[in-house]
Amino acid sequence: MRAFRSILKSGLVALILLMPMLALAGPPRILLINSYHKGYRWTDEQSDAIEDGIRTYAPEASLDVFYLDWKRHPEPQTYDNAYATLRDRYRTEKPDLIAVTDDAALIFALDHREVLFPGIPVIYGGVLKEDAQRLIGTTPLVTGINQSMDPAGTLMLARSLGPYQKVVFVRDETESSAAFERELREAAADLYPPVAMESLSGQPFGQVLARLRSLQPGTVVLLGSYASDGQGMILPLSSFVHRFTTETPVPVYGFYRYQLGHGIVGGSLLSGTVSGTLQARIITDVLQGVPVSQIPAGNQKTAELTVDFTASERHGLRLSDVPDGTKVINRPASVLEEYAVAVISTVLIIVALLMLTVFLLLNIRQRRVAEQALLRKVQDLRESRTELARSEERYRLASGAARDVIWEWDLRTGLRHFSGRVQELMGEDAEYLKSLPNWIARIHPQDQARVRRLLDDYLSGRASSYRVEYRIRRTDGDYIWLQSNANCLSDEAGVPYLLVGTYTDITEEKRRQEHIDFLAYHDALTGLANRESLRLHVTDRISQAPEERLCLIFIDMDNFKYINDSAGHTIGDRLLVQAAVRLQRAAGTGRVVARLGGDEFVIVLPQEDMSALDVRRTRLINAFRAPFDVDGQTFYMGCSAGLVVYPEDGSSFEDLLQNADIAMYQAKAAGKGGMVKYAPSMSEQTTARVRLYNRLRSAESNGAFAVYYQPQVRASDGRIRGAEALLRWRDAELGMVPPDRFIPACEETGQIIPIGEWVLRKTCRMIRDIDAARGADAGIPDMVFSVNVSVVQLMQSDFVATAARIVEQEQVDPRRLELEITESVMMGAFDEANRRLRQLREIGFNTSLDDFGVGYSSLTYLRQFPFSTLKLDKSFVRGLPDEPTDCAMVRSIIRIAEDLGLETVGEGVETDGQQAVLAESGCTWLQGYLIGKPMPEMDLLEFCTRWRGFTPQGQAVPVS
């Protein structure tokens, strides 16, 4: 009866909670922050109960679970790491509700909610009432379930099982354990006769065990929360509890339900499941729309008096005096309980036999009634003949309105009859089609023989049924698909004399099936072969002609992801369709072009193309040279490709595709826009690249990045203009990693976004330091700092706002910053990049075009984009003053820049001769080792005070 009442109560609660959830609109998002780690039993009970409650009463809601791991790492860095992780995870889309368990998670949520989750409700659980009131204070939008520890209940239960004069309390050093010890001491002080109390906390695990082994009768051990000892040793909770209970000669009681089953006698045990269930109910009310201010913090009882019979027997404790309502587990079953299944089964068998007897008696009676009814049916049958004639007339009317055509064929006379919409279906009068030759003549020539064969097989008895699908021509010349089903009637000799069947129009079903079959082996967007079709084609070619060579070219569109993110997926899809058309045209007729997915394509060239492979390679790469025009927007796209040849680069489709992919990534690493032939050594390079990516993941958090500054001075006299901020990475395993190795990796993984923001912020702070130093040293000029901007950063929708926010927070004039953009940015979303650069100029940022002359240099960039500075690539400067061609190129570029009102910066200046040519040609600024190498912040401050510029002869004055 108690179990029934419990089930009934749970059902009513579930129904009450479920009804409001039916009205919830939209898919709410819930962030659950647990104080401790996954695997910690108390945390798992709370978290699982919350998740089960939300899944049951708010199934449309999504739940994101996060663990602070405070038990194992109780230090401020844990909060800082959690703040950084949740800031990045919820940068754009915030959760609708925050749920927290235990003190550490509540403290974190209250400290950071205004920054991370402003205005979002917080529902807590597992926190003592006094601690919750102290932490929350008057903070709005916070409520939850107060943890109601019951130390007095455990003390009274222990006394009911046996007398004791001393209590030894074992706990860890967390805040919640310390707070509970205070409650326990207050409860112990109220006992009579009084008891002494000893607390074991902050000691090594071995010392705690040694103390427990020495305890004398008349003592009980109370085990609180214990995740690690005083030296930080961590064991599974079950291991701690088991060691304590097995090596202690006196009874051990606890306060948490998860301690049961590992040797404790019992106690007033807290259930994380009960706490989590109550917390889930409050979450459900808030999602339903109940204001948080109207939901007071719950103080429901979450502890239950429980005794482990096995553990009490081990210590010889009596159960006769335990308080009413105490739950006893592991008690041996009585005889009746042990054989309850057998008794119930016997009763059920007897009831089943009685029901069978009643059923047989009723069946006999029904048979007698049926016999009498049969006699009446004979009379009714005669009366039904008239009604049958009327039914046949109704049948003819119904068949005329049916979807199928019903037909019959008298095999003796050859006459055929139709009922239904044959004229609507065929566009021909039914009388004409009654002739079997006329009908056969309209069947598609490729289907006629099959139709005749199946019909003959059925009529001759070789087939048990007749069902065939075929095409037949309508009067207007179009073919439709029919499905014909028929059954025959035979005479006494078994000779068929009548065939009756239906014609069903299945044209639409066939078209749908053909479309499904097409999609199984083709890409739905471009119509190209898909991966499965490509695999079958290559595998068949290898198996059919293993001696013939075969070439696979793996193509990946450069910068497509940035265009797709900035211009939208609709534009991206149309761009992919245009790319597919160009690749088909470049590959040539009869060549297989497949789309693997995203912006990846594969082209298969047979052996006959091997002699002109270089021509094919050039044609495929050049297919992307011309800009793409999509809905009036211009996009410049390149592609990188990897090439493999069967059999030297692989003997199977999987090997060839994998090696082509490796070669393609080598092409990207070499600067994009080219094609690379696979070599076995590339696999080792791929392994090195994976190692580089793994090291990158921890570089930012380990502080391995640094910003160096390379000075820029005026070409004519050496006056300091500013410096370029350059990112450097020194790894503990890889050493100093060159930027051309790790910057592309950062762009590919997306790490360049937070790193780029960090570099911009560091540069702003360097400007402030320079300004502060200039106040103390009049020799330091007002400087402009250049910061490189990746295409990945510029294509972020919030990049302009982010840059503006950083300079505002750091209180730096944006005119003191020059954002350097490489030509690869213009190779993607031309219009979008132009728009964002103009927004940056409107804010006040200077913009420069970096590495001009090494990429797809076009005067269109200089004319249409709002650049203020043009940077000459060091490849031009390197040949000065000895190479006449380089001198002429440099003078021409500088002259064009002057005509357009742009300043110029010569990069890579290392000799006095290079400085002289650039100065004479009118170059505005210089940068290179002649002036100074990239240097840390403090070295730049020293450089500014000691730099003396150029001599009248144009030579750099050494820094003293």
Beta strands, then each sheet from edge to edge (+ up, - down):
strand 1: 29-34
strand 2: 62-67
strand 3: 97-101
strand 4: 122-128
strand 5: 142-147
strand 6: 166-170
strand 7: 196-200
strand 8: 219-223
strand 9: 252-254
strand 10: 266-270
strand 11: 303-308
strand 12: 327-329
strand 13: 405-410
strand 14: 416-419
strand 15: 466-473
strand 16: 479-490
strand 17: 496-505
strand 18: 550-558
strand 19: 592-597
strand 20: 600-605
strand 21: 628-630
strand 22: 633-635
strand 23: 638-646
strand 24: 675-677
strand 25: 705-714
strand 26: 720-731
strand 27: 735-737
strand 28: 784-789
strand 29: 817-822
strand 30: 846-852
strand 31: 869-872
strand 32: 903-906
strand 33: 925-927
sheet 1: 2+ 1+ 3+ 4+ 5+
sheet 2: 7+ 6+ 8+ 9+
sheet 3: 10+ 11- 12-
sheet 4: 14+ 13- 17+ 16- 15+
sheet 5: 19+ 20- 18+ 23- 24-
sheet 6: 21+ 22-
sheet 7: 27+ 26- 25+ 33- 32- 31- 30- 29- 28-
end
